[in-house]
Amino acid sequence: MKFSGTFFTVILGAAAMIPMTDVHADDACYNKAQSQSAMTECSVNDLKPVDDELNKLYKEMETRLKGDDDTKKALIDAQKKWVAFRDAECTLSTIRTAGGSINPMNFNICATDLTSKRIDDFKSYLNCSKEAGADQDDDCAIPAAN
């Protein structure tokens, strides 16, 4: 059986869109988008509130670490390395579209997903003392809120 190049382009294009359905928050934006640049803008709009939430939680952790310079340094170091990891991971996971117009959207979708997971990590740090059996002094890197 012989298939035309158009057939494969359609199939590959459809396959590239499948992961989007699980990641982005505003389906209406993507449904209205009439171009790749518009879909990329949707992905930017998805990433921004997630990034804002991460920054808010990070600042809360920094505030709780006032006077604990060693832990604050460790937090800063971990976050810088996490950002580098996120960017490298998203570059790797989108390598097949590098140089294409879809790549920025794919990268943003990846960054949104990984940032959402980091938010979960931060929430765990911030709620550590509330978890059953956690000894604040031994098990929690971030002190409880006062």
Buried (B, 14 or more C-beta within 10 A) or exposed (E): EEEEEEEEEEEEEEEBEEBBEEBBBEEEBBEEBEEBEEBBBBBEBBBEEBBEBBEEBBEBBBEBBEEBEEBBEEBEEEBEEBBEEBBEBBEEBBEEBEEEEBBBBBBBBBBBBBBBEBBEEBEEBBBBBEEEEBEEEEEBBBBEEE
